[in-house]
Amino acid sequence: MNKKIILTFAVCSVLLFGFSKKSYSDEQLIKAIHKVESGGRTDNKIFGDNGKAIGPLQIHYANWKDATDFDKSIGGQYSNCHDLEYSKKIFVAYMNRYAKGKDAETKARIWNGGPKGDEKRVTIAYWKKVKANL
């Protein structure tokens, strides 16, 4: 009898927790973040956070520097973040540094709140916006 209860509990736990998060590709996540950050715009005049962030993915200088220091093959200048394809490279490098192998929620919250953004309650609302665009 105890083995049946334990097995039932184990199966329920896997069903409830193991499969509760849908998996998304980085490309899907980037599209959703792009929508949240700049409404999907791609022009060269996208500034946000009172001029502290630029481009379609709203990249701050410190995040750009962090990503390009981590993956020197990216090269370029901060102003290149106005280009969506370049911004995607920054996103991928930043995620490889701080969120490699993590789920979409963790990645989005780190993108919004920095290396420990997934631990900050304030990034939960950001994740909800991103999730709505996935």
DSSP file with accessible surface (Angstrom, degrees, kcal/mol):
  #  RESIDUE AA STRUCTURE BP1 BP2  ACC     N-H-->O    O-->H-N    N-H-->O    O-->H-N    TCO  KAPPA ALPHA  PHI   PSI    X-CA   Y-CA   Z-CA
    1    1 A M     >        0   0  174      0, 0.0     4,-1.8     0, 0.0     5,-0.2   0.000 360.0 360.0 360.0 -45.4    0.0    0.0    0.0
    2    2 A N  H  >  +     0   0  124      1,-0.2     4,-2.5     2,-0.2     5,-0.2   0.866 360.0  55.4 -61.8 -35.8    2.8    2.5    0.9
    3    3 A K  H  > S+     0   0  180      1,-0.2     4,-2.6     2,-0.2    -1,-0.2   0.889 106.5  50.9 -65.7 -36.9    4.5    1.8   -2.4
    4    4 A K  H  > S+     0   0  154      2,-0.2     4,-2.6     1,-0.2    -1,-0.2   0.906 111.2  47.8 -65.5 -41.6    1.3    2.7   -4.3
    5    5 A I  H  X S+     0   0   98     -4,-1.8     4,-2.6     2,-0.2    -2,-0.2   0.935 113.6  47.0 -65.1 -45.4    1.0    6.0   -2.4
    6    6 A I  H  X S+     0   0  116     -4,-2.5     4,-2.6     2,-0.2    -2,-0.2   0.931 113.9  47.8 -63.3 -44.3    4.7    6.9   -3.0
    7    7 A L  H  X S+     0   0  113     -4,-2.6     4,-2.6     2,-0.2     5,-0.2   0.927 112.1  49.5 -63.7 -43.1    4.4    6.0   -6.7
    8    8 A T  H  X S+     0   0   85     -4,-2.6     4,-2.5     1,-0.2    -2,-0.2   0.927 111.9  48.7 -61.5 -43.9    1.2    8.0   -7.1
    9    9 A F  H  X S+     0   0  144     -4,-2.6     4,-2.6     2,-0.2    -2,-0.2   0.919 111.4  50.3 -62.1 -43.5    2.8   11.0   -5.4
   10   10 A A  H  X S+     0   0   45     -4,-2.6     4,-2.3     2,-0.2    -2,-0.2   0.931 111.8  46.8 -62.2 -45.6    5.9   10.7   -7.6
   11   11 A V  H  X S+     0   0   74     -4,-2.6     4,-2.5     1,-0.2    -2,-0.2   0.935 113.3  48.8 -63.7 -44.7    3.9   10.6  -10.8
   12   12 A C  H  X S+     0   0   59     -4,-2.5     4,-2.7    -5,-0.2     5,-0.3   0.902 109.8  52.5 -62.0 -41.1    1.7   13.5   -9.7
   13   13 A S  H  X>S+     0   0   31     -4,-2.6     4,-3.1     2,-0.2     5,-1.0   0.926 110.5  47.0 -61.7 -45.1    4.8   15.5   -8.7
   14   14 A V  I  X>S+     0   0   75     -4,-2.3     5,-1.1     3,-0.2     4,-0.8   0.933 114.2  47.6 -63.2 -44.2    6.4   15.0  -12.2
   15   15 A L  I  <5S+     0   0  110     -4,-2.5     4,-0.2    -5,-0.2    -2,-0.2   0.903 119.3  38.9 -64.8 -40.5    3.1   15.9  -13.9
   16   16 A L  I  <5S+     0   0  115     -4,-2.7    -2,-0.2    -5,-0.2    -1,-0.2   0.906 135.4  14.5 -77.1 -42.5    2.6   19.0  -11.9
   17   17 A F  I ><5S+     0   0  155     -4,-3.1     3,-0.5    -5,-0.3     4,-0.3   0.809 120.4  56.6-107.1 -36.7    6.2   20.3  -11.6
   18   18 A G  I 3<<S+     0   0   54     -5,-1.0    -3,-0.2    -4,-0.8     3,-0.2   0.822 121.1  26.4 -70.4 -31.5    8.3   18.5  -14.1
   19   19 A F  T 3 <S+     0   0  149     -5,-1.1    -1,-0.2    -4,-0.2    -2,-0.1   0.206  91.8 100.1-116.4  16.4    6.2   19.4  -17.2
   20   20 A S  S <  S+     0   0   78     -3,-0.5     2,-0.6    -6,-0.2    -2,-0.1   0.756  71.0  69.1 -79.0 -21.3    4.6   22.6  -16.0
   21   21 A K  S    S-     0   0  116     -4,-0.3     2,-0.2    -3,-0.2    -1,-0.1  -0.857  77.5-139.1-103.2 124.3    7.1   24.9  -17.9
   22   22 A K        -     0   0  137     -2,-0.6     2,-0.4     1,-0.1    82,-0.3  -0.529  21.3-122.6 -75.8 145.5    6.9   25.0  -21.6
   23   23 A S        -     0   0  108     -2,-0.2     2,-0.4    80,-0.1    -1,-0.1  -0.731  28.9-172.7 -92.3 135.9   10.2   25.2  -23.4
   24   24 A Y        -     0   0   51     -2,-0.4     2,-0.1   110,-0.0    80,-0.0  -0.971  22.0-120.2-127.2 146.1   10.9   28.0  -25.8
   25   25 A S     >  -     0   0   55     -2,-0.4     4,-2.4     1,-0.1     5,-0.2  -0.360  29.6-111.6 -76.0 162.1   13.9   28.6  -28.1
   26   26 A D  H  > S+     0   0   46      1,-0.2     4,-3.2     2,-0.2     5,-0.2   0.886 120.1  56.2 -60.6 -36.6   16.1   31.6  -27.8
   27   27 A E  H  > S+     0   0   82      2,-0.2     4,-2.2     1,-0.2    -1,-0.2   0.924 108.0  46.5 -63.4 -42.4   14.7   32.9  -31.1
   28   28 A Q  H  > S+     0   0   90      2,-0.2     4,-1.9     1,-0.2    -1,-0.2   0.916 114.4  48.1 -63.8 -42.4   11.1   32.7  -29.7
   29   29 A L  H  X S+     0   0    1     -4,-2.4     4,-2.8     1,-0.2     5,-0.2   0.918 109.5  52.1 -65.5 -43.1   12.2   34.4  -26.5
   30   30 A I  H  X S+     0   0    4     -4,-3.2     4,-3.0     1,-0.2     5,-0.2   0.920 108.3  51.9 -59.8 -43.4   14.1   37.1  -28.4
   31   31 A K  H  X S+     0   0  139     -4,-2.2     4,-2.0     1,-0.2    -1,-0.2   0.913 111.9  46.3 -60.0 -41.9   10.9   37.8  -30.5
   32   32 A A  H  X S+     0   0    1     -4,-1.9     4,-2.3     2,-0.2    -2,-0.2   0.919 113.8  47.4 -67.6 -43.6    8.8   38.2  -27.4
   33   33 A I  H  X S+     0   0    0     -4,-2.8     4,-3.4     2,-0.2     5,-0.3   0.914 109.6  54.6 -63.8 -40.9   11.4   40.4  -25.6
   34   34 A H  H  X S+     0   0   20     -4,-3.0     4,-2.4    -5,-0.2     6,-1.7   0.920 108.9  48.5 -57.5 -43.4   11.7   42.5  -28.8
   35   35 A K  H  X S+     0   0  111     -4,-2.0     4,-1.6     4,-0.3    -1,-0.2   0.926 115.9  43.0 -63.7 -44.0    7.9   43.0  -28.7
   36   36 A V  H  < S+     0   0   39     -4,-2.3    -2,-0.2     2,-0.2    -1,-0.2   0.924 118.0  44.2 -68.6 -44.5    8.0   44.0  -25.0
   37   37 A E  H  < S+     0   0   50     -4,-3.4    -2,-0.2    -5,-0.2    -1,-0.2   0.851 137.9   1.5 -73.9 -38.2   11.0   46.2  -25.2
   38   38 A S  H >< S-     0   0   12     -4,-2.4     3,-1.6    -5,-0.3    -3,-0.2   0.229  95.4-105.4-139.0  15.7   10.3   48.2  -28.4
   39   39 A G  T 3< S-     0   0   48     -4,-1.6    -4,-0.3    -5,-0.3    -3,-0.1   0.731  79.6 -61.7  66.6  17.6    6.9   47.0  -29.7
   40   40 A G  T 3  S+     0   0   31     -6,-1.7    -1,-0.3    16,-0.3    -5,-0.2   0.541  94.3 153.8  84.7   7.2    8.8   45.1  -32.4
   41   41 A R    <   -     0   0  115     -3,-1.6    -1,-0.2    -7,-0.3    -3,-0.1  -0.310  26.3-177.0 -67.1 154.1   10.3   48.3  -33.9
   42   42 A T        +     0   0   87     13,-0.1    42,-0.2    41,-0.0    -1,-0.1   0.269  38.9 121.2-133.9   8.4   13.6   48.0  -35.8
   43   43 A D  S >  S-     0   0   64      1,-0.1     3,-0.5     2,-0.1    12,-0.1  -0.172  71.9-112.6 -71.1 171.0   14.4   51.6  -36.7
   44   44 A N  T 3  S+     0   0  111      1,-0.2    -1,-0.1    11,-0.1    38,-0.1   0.272 103.3  73.1 -89.1  12.9   17.6   53.3  -35.6
   45   45 A K  T 3   +     0   0  159     37,-0.1     2,-0.8     9,-0.0    -1,-0.2  -0.062  60.3 130.5-116.9  32.8   15.9   55.8  -33.2
   46   46 A I    <   +     0   0    4     -3,-0.5     9,-2.3    36,-0.1     2,-0.4  -0.796  24.0 159.1 -96.7 111.7   15.0   53.4  -30.4
   47   47 A F  E     +A   54   0A 120     -2,-0.8     2,-0.3     7,-0.2     7,-0.2  -0.966   8.5 166.9-126.7 146.4   16.0   54.8  -27.0
   48   48 A G  E  >> +A   53   0A  15      5,-2.6     5,-2.1    -2,-0.4     4,-0.7  -0.882  47.5  50.3-147.9-179.7   14.6   53.8  -23.6
   49   49 A D  T >45S-     0   0   90     -2,-0.3     3,-1.4     1,-0.2    -1,-0.2   0.925 132.5 -51.3  49.8  49.5   15.0   54.0  -19.9
   50   50 A N  T 345S-     0   0  156      1,-0.3    -1,-0.2    -3,-0.1    -2,-0.0   0.866 110.3 -49.4  56.4  40.2   15.6   57.7  -20.1
   51   51 A G  T 345S+     0   0   48     -3,-0.2    -1,-0.3     2,-0.2    -2,-0.2   0.470 117.6 109.2  84.4   1.5   18.2   57.3  -22.9
   52   52 A K  T <<5S+     0   0  132     -3,-1.4     9,-0.6    -4,-0.7     2,-0.3   0.608  74.5  48.9 -86.3 -12.4   20.2   54.7  -21.0
   53   53 A A  E   < -AB  48  60A   1     -5,-2.1    -5,-2.6     7,-0.2     2,-0.3  -0.965  68.5-166.5-129.8 146.1   19.2   51.8  -23.3
   54   54 A I  E   > +AB  47  59A   8      5,-1.9     5,-2.7    -2,-0.3     3,-0.2  -0.910  37.3  21.7-131.6 157.9   19.2   51.5  -27.1
   55   55 A G  T > 5S-     0   0    0     -9,-2.3     3,-1.6    -2,-0.3    27,-0.2   0.021  95.3 -52.8  85.1 175.7   17.9   49.4  -29.9
   56   56 A P  T 3 5S+     0   0    0      0, 0.0   -16,-0.3     0, 0.0   -18,-0.2   0.743 137.7  41.7 -64.8 -23.3   15.1   46.9  -30.4
   57   57 A L  T 3 5S-     0   0    0     24,-0.4    -2,-0.2    -3,-0.2    25,-0.1   0.324 109.6-122.5-105.2   7.4   16.1   44.8  -27.3
   58   58 A Q  T < 5 -     0   0   20     -3,-1.6     2,-0.5     1,-0.2    -3,-0.2   0.965  38.3-169.7  53.0  68.1   16.8   47.9  -25.2
   59   59 A I  E   < -B   54   0A   1     -5,-2.7    -5,-1.9    22,-0.2     2,-0.2  -0.765  12.4-144.1 -96.3 127.9   20.5   47.2  -24.3
   60   60 A H  E  >  -B   53   0A  57     -2,-0.5     4,-2.3    -7,-0.2     3,-0.3  -0.558  25.9-114.0 -83.2 153.8   22.3   49.2  -21.7
   61   61 A Y  H  > S+     0   0  121     -9,-0.6     4,-3.0     1,-0.2     5,-0.2   0.905 116.0  53.9 -55.7 -44.9   26.0   49.9  -22.2
   62   62 A A  H  > S+     0   0   71      1,-0.2     4,-2.4     2,-0.2    -1,-0.2   0.880 109.5  48.1 -61.0 -37.0   27.0   47.8  -19.2
   63   63 A N  H  > S+     0   0   30     -3,-0.3     4,-2.5     2,-0.2    -1,-0.2   0.891 112.0  49.5 -69.7 -40.9   25.1   44.8  -20.6
   64   64 A W  H  X S+     0   0   25     -4,-2.3     4,-2.8     2,-0.2     5,-0.3   0.946 112.8  47.1 -60.6 -48.0   26.7   45.3  -24.0
   65   65 A K  H  X S+     0   0   83     -4,-3.0     4,-2.3     1,-0.2     5,-0.2   0.916 111.9  50.9 -60.7 -45.0   30.2   45.5  -22.4
   66   66 A D  H  X S+     0   0   32     -4,-2.4     4,-1.8    -5,-0.2    -1,-0.2   0.934 113.3  44.9 -57.3 -48.3   29.5   42.4  -20.3
   67   67 A A  H  X S+     0   0    0     -4,-2.5     4,-2.6     1,-0.2    -2,-0.2   0.913 115.0  46.3 -66.8 -42.9   28.4   40.4  -23.3
   68   68 A T  H  < S+     0   0   15     -4,-2.8     7,-0.2     1,-0.2    -1,-0.2   0.793 111.2  52.4 -75.7 -25.2   31.2   41.5  -25.6
   69   69 A D  H  < S+     0   0   66     -4,-2.3     3,-0.4    -5,-0.3    -1,-0.2   0.867 113.1  45.8 -70.3 -36.5   33.8   40.9  -22.9
   70   70 A F  H  < S+     0   0   96     -4,-1.8     2,-0.5     1,-0.3    -2,-0.2   0.904 126.7  27.7 -72.0 -43.8   32.4   37.4  -22.5
   71   71 A D    ><  +     0   0   56     -4,-2.6     3,-1.8    -5,-0.1     4,-0.4  -0.806  67.8 179.7-122.2  89.2   32.3   36.7  -26.2
   72   72 A K  G >  S+     0   0  152     -2,-0.5     3,-0.5    -3,-0.4    -1,-0.1   0.682  72.6  77.1 -65.2 -17.1   35.0   38.8  -27.9
   73   73 A S  G 3  S+     0   0  106      1,-0.2    -1,-0.3    -3,-0.1    -5,-0.1   0.709  82.6  68.6 -67.7 -16.6   34.0   37.4  -31.3
   74   74 A I  G <  S+     0   0   22     -3,-1.8    -1,-0.2    -6,-0.2    -2,-0.2   0.926  75.0 163.7 -67.0 -46.0   31.0   39.7  -31.4
   75   75 A G    <   +     0   0   34     -3,-0.5    -1,-0.1    -4,-0.4    -2,-0.1  -0.168  16.6 106.0  61.5-155.7   33.1   42.9  -31.7
   76   76 A G        -     0   0   51      3,-0.0     2,-0.3     4,-0.0    -1,-0.1  -0.209  68.2 -75.6  81.7-173.7   31.5   46.1  -32.8
   77   77 A Q    >   -     0   0  130      1,-0.1     3,-2.0    -2,-0.0     4,-0.3  -0.852  38.7-104.4-122.7 161.5   30.5   49.2  -30.9
   78   78 A Y  G >  S+     0   0   47     -2,-0.3     3,-2.5     1,-0.3     4,-0.1   0.883 118.0  64.3 -53.8 -38.7   27.7   49.9  -28.5
   79   79 A S  G >  S+     0   0   62      1,-0.3     3,-1.7     2,-0.2    -1,-0.3   0.744  85.1  74.5 -61.5 -20.7   25.9   51.9  -31.2
   80   80 A N  G X  S+     0   0   62     -3,-2.0     3,-2.2     1,-0.3    -1,-0.3   0.680  73.7  83.8 -63.8 -15.8   25.6   48.6  -33.2
   81   81 A C  G <  S+     0   0    0     -3,-2.5   -24,-0.4    -4,-0.3    -1,-0.3   0.625  72.4  74.8 -65.8  -9.1   22.9   47.6  -30.6
   82   82 A H  G <  S+     0   0   29     -3,-1.7     2,-0.5   -27,-0.2    -1,-0.3   0.723  82.8  82.1 -71.0 -19.9   20.5   49.6  -32.8
   83   83 A D  S <> S-     0   0   85     -3,-2.2     4,-2.6    -4,-0.1     5,-0.2  -0.753  76.5-145.5 -89.2 128.2   20.6   46.7  -35.2
   84   84 A L  H  > S+     0   0   31     -2,-0.5     4,-2.2     1,-0.2     5,-0.2   0.904  97.7  50.7 -61.5 -44.7   18.4   43.8  -34.3
   85   85 A E  H  > S+     0   0  108      1,-0.2     4,-1.3     2,-0.2    -1,-0.2   0.908 113.2  45.9 -63.5 -40.0   20.7   41.0  -35.6
   86   86 A Y  H  > S+     0   0   21     -6,-0.2     4,-1.7     1,-0.2     3,-0.3   0.927 110.4  54.3 -66.1 -41.9   23.6   42.5  -33.6
   87   87 A S  H  X S+     0   0    0     -4,-2.6     4,-2.6    -7,-0.3    -2,-0.2   0.861 102.8  57.2 -60.8 -36.0   21.4   42.8  -30.6
   88   88 A K  H  X S+     0   0   31     -4,-2.2     4,-2.7     1,-0.2    -1,-0.2   0.895 104.2  52.4 -61.9 -38.9   20.5   39.2  -30.8
   89   89 A K  H  X S+     0   0  122     -4,-1.3     4,-2.3    -3,-0.3    -1,-0.2   0.893 109.1  49.7 -63.9 -39.0   24.2   38.3  -30.6
   90   90 A I  H  X S+     0   0    0     -4,-1.7     4,-2.7     2,-0.2     5,-0.2   0.932 110.6  50.1 -64.4 -44.8   24.4   40.4  -27.4
   91   91 A F  H  X S+     0   0    0     -4,-2.6     4,-2.7     1,-0.2     5,-0.2   0.941 111.3  47.9 -58.0 -49.4   21.4   38.6  -26.0
   92   92 A V  H  X S+     0   0   51     -4,-2.7     4,-2.8     1,-0.2    -1,-0.2   0.922 112.9  47.9 -61.4 -43.9   22.8   35.2  -26.7
   93   93 A A  H  X S+     0   0    1     -4,-2.3     4,-1.8     2,-0.2    -1,-0.2   0.923 112.4  49.3 -63.5 -42.7   26.2   36.0  -25.2
   94   94 A Y  H  X S+     0   0    4     -4,-2.7     4,-2.4     1,-0.2     5,-0.3   0.913 113.1  46.9 -63.2 -41.7   24.6   37.5  -22.1
   95   95 A M  H  X S+     0   0    1     -4,-2.7     4,-3.2    -5,-0.2     5,-0.3   0.905 109.3  53.9 -68.0 -38.8   22.4   34.4  -21.7
   96   96 A N  H  < S+     0   0   55     -4,-2.8     4,-0.3    -5,-0.2    -1,-0.2   0.845 113.3  45.0 -63.1 -31.1   25.4   32.1  -22.2
   97   97 A R  H  < S+     0   0  104     -4,-1.8    -2,-0.2    -5,-0.2    -1,-0.2   0.908 132.8  13.0 -76.9 -43.9   27.2   34.0  -19.5
   98   98 A Y  H  < S+     0   0   70     -4,-2.4    -3,-0.2    -5,-0.2    -2,-0.2   0.587 135.1  28.3-114.2 -13.5   24.4   34.2  -16.9
   99   99 A A    ><  +     0   0    0     -4,-3.2     3,-2.3    -5,-0.3    -3,-0.2   0.099  67.4 159.5-141.6  28.0   21.6   31.8  -17.9
  100  100 A K  T 3  S+     0   0  149     -4,-0.3     3,-0.1    -5,-0.3    -4,-0.1  -0.313  79.7   4.6 -59.2 127.5   23.1   28.9  -19.9
  101  101 A G  T 3  S+     0   0   81      1,-0.2    -1,-0.3    -2,-0.0     2,-0.1   0.490 102.1 130.3  77.8   3.4   20.7   26.0  -19.8
  102  102 A K    <   -     0   0  113     -3,-2.3    -1,-0.2    -7,-0.2    -3,-0.1  -0.426  60.6-100.0 -87.0 165.3   18.0   28.0  -17.9
  103  103 A D     >  -     0   0   52     -2,-0.1     4,-2.4    -3,-0.1     5,-0.2  -0.218  37.5 -97.9 -79.9 171.5   14.3   28.2  -18.9
  104  104 A A  H  > S+     0   0    9    -82,-0.3     4,-2.9     1,-0.2     5,-0.2   0.873 121.1  54.5 -59.9 -39.8   12.7   31.2  -20.7
  105  105 A E  H  > S+     0   0   44      2,-0.2     4,-2.5     1,-0.2     5,-0.2   0.947 109.9  46.3 -61.2 -46.9   11.4   32.7  -17.5
  106  106 A T  H  > S+     0   0   22      1,-0.2     4,-2.3     2,-0.2     5,-0.2   0.932 113.9  48.9 -61.5 -44.9   14.9   32.8  -15.9
  107  107 A K  H  X S+     0   0   27     -4,-2.4     4,-2.7     2,-0.2    -2,-0.2   0.930 112.0  47.8 -62.0 -46.4   16.4   34.2  -19.1
  108  108 A A  H  X S+     0   0    0     -4,-2.9     4,-2.1     1,-0.2    -1,-0.2   0.916 112.7  48.6 -61.6 -42.7   13.8   36.9  -19.4
  109  109 A R  H  X S+     0   0   29     -4,-2.5     4,-2.7    -5,-0.2    -1,-0.2   0.873 112.4  48.3 -69.1 -34.5   14.1   38.0  -15.8
  110  110 A I  H  X S+     0   0    3     -4,-2.3     4,-2.0    -5,-0.2    -2,-0.2   0.909 109.5  53.5 -69.7 -40.1   17.9   38.1  -16.0
  111  111 A W  H  < S+     0   0   18     -4,-2.7    -2,-0.2    -5,-0.2    -1,-0.2   0.917 117.5  38.0 -59.3 -39.0   17.7   40.1  -19.2
  112  112 A N  H  < S+     0   0   66     -4,-2.1    -2,-0.2    -5,-0.2    -1,-0.2   0.869 130.0  26.8 -80.1 -37.2   15.5   42.6  -17.4
  113  113 A G  H  < S-     0   0   14     -4,-2.7     3,-0.4     1,-0.3    -2,-0.2   0.297 105.9-110.6-116.7   8.8   17.2   42.6  -14.0
  114  114 A G    ><  -     0   0   14     -4,-2.0     3,-3.0     1,-0.2    -1,-0.3  -0.310  65.8 -30.0  90.0-176.6   20.8   41.7  -14.5
  115  115 A P  T 3  S+     0   0   56      0, 0.0     3,-0.2     0, 0.0    -1,-0.2   0.750 146.0  33.3 -51.0 -29.5   22.8   38.6  -13.6
  116  116 A K  T >  S+     0   0  131     -3,-0.4     3,-2.0     1,-0.1     4,-0.3   0.087  82.3 119.9-113.1  24.0   20.6   37.9  -10.6
  117  117 A G  G X   +     0   0    0     -3,-3.0     3,-1.4     1,-0.3     6,-0.3   0.783  65.0  66.3 -60.8 -28.1   17.4   39.3  -12.1
  118  118 A D  G 3  S+     0   0   48     -4,-0.3    -1,-0.3     1,-0.3    -8,-0.1   0.659  99.8  52.8 -70.2 -11.5   15.7   35.9  -11.6
  119  119 A E  G <  S+     0   0  135     -3,-2.0     2,-0.5   -10,-0.1    -1,-0.3   0.477  90.7  93.1 -97.8  -4.1   16.0   36.4   -7.9
  120  120 A K    X   -     0   0  100     -3,-1.4     3,-1.5    -4,-0.3     4,-0.3  -0.805  65.3-150.5 -97.5 125.4   14.3   39.9   -8.0
  121  121 A R  T >  S+     0   0  213     -2,-0.5     3,-1.9     1,-0.3     4,-0.5   0.830  93.3  69.1 -60.2 -31.8   10.6   40.1   -7.4
  122  122 A V  T 3> S+     0   0  114      1,-0.3     4,-0.5     2,-0.2     3,-0.4   0.753  91.8  60.3 -63.5 -20.9   10.4   43.2   -9.6
  123  123 A T  H <> S+     0   0    0     -3,-1.5     4,-2.3    -6,-0.3    -1,-0.3   0.563  82.4  82.1 -85.7  -5.1   11.2   41.1  -12.7
  124  124 A I  H <> S+     0   0   59     -3,-1.9     4,-2.1    -4,-0.3    -1,-0.2   0.923  90.6  50.3 -63.8 -42.9    8.1   38.9  -12.3
  125  125 A A  H  > S+     0   0   59     -4,-0.5     4,-1.7    -3,-0.4    -1,-0.2   0.893 109.0  52.5 -63.3 -38.6    5.9   41.5  -14.0
  126  126 A Y  H  X S+     0   0   15     -4,-0.5     4,-2.4     1,-0.2    -1,-0.2   0.936 107.3  52.0 -61.9 -45.6    8.4   41.7  -16.8
  127  127 A W  H  X S+     0   0   23     -4,-2.3     4,-3.5     1,-0.2     5,-0.2   0.907 105.5  55.3 -58.1 -40.2    8.3   38.0  -17.3
  128  128 A K  H  X S+     0   0  145     -4,-2.1     4,-1.8     1,-0.2    -1,-0.2   0.899 108.6  48.1 -61.7 -38.6    4.5   38.1  -17.5
  129  129 A K  H  X S+     0   0  129     -4,-1.7     4,-0.6     2,-0.2    -1,-0.2   0.920 114.4  45.6 -66.4 -44.7    4.7   40.6  -20.3
  130  130 A V  H >< S+     0   0    0     -4,-2.4     3,-1.7     1,-0.2     4,-0.3   0.948 110.9  52.6 -63.6 -46.3    7.2   38.5  -22.2
  131  131 A K  H >< S+     0   0  115     -4,-3.5     3,-1.6     1,-0.3    -1,-0.2   0.874 102.9  58.7 -58.5 -37.5    5.2   35.3  -21.6
  132  132 A A  H 3< S+     0   0   83     -4,-1.8    -1,-0.3     1,-0.3    -2,-0.2   0.714 107.3  48.7 -65.1 -18.7    2.1   36.9  -23.0
  133  133 A N  T <<        0   0   73     -3,-1.7    -1,-0.3    -4,-0.6    -2,-0.2   0.363 360.0 360.0-102.6   3.6    4.1   37.5  -26.2
  134  134 A L    <         0   0   61     -3,-1.6  -105,-0.1    -4,-0.3  -106,-0.0  -0.565 360.0 360.0 -85.9 360.0    5.4   34.0  -26.6
